[in-house]
Amino acid sequence: MTDLNHYVNVVFDTDMNVTKITRLDQESGNLVTIPENEWNYYASGVLYNLLYYASVIHATIHILHFLMTSGII
């Protein structure tokens, strides 16, 4: 997850419609606006990032739960 290709931002309006997707350029470090015809590709990357972070948090909660219940016994 340290690859700069994973730095994708999605901007929504008040109706939760996507208005803009940007990514971090590897060479310059600037934000690049993605054209609308490539939104599906980058939206799948955002979903992958969300799934990854949710899995990491979920696993941490299981570990903390195990530690708390093992302390009770």
LINWODA-V464294 format. One line per field, one symbol per residue. psi: psi as a letter, one per 20 degrees, with the letter a starting at -180 (. if undefined). burial: 1 if it has 16 or more other ideal C-beta (glycine too) atoms within 10 Angstrom, else 0. Layout:
psi=???
burial=???
//
This chain:
psi=jipiiinppppqaijkqphqpqrpphghjqppppqhijhgghhhhghggggghhhggghhhgghgggghhhh.
burial=0000001100000000000011100000000001000000010011000000000000000000000000000
//
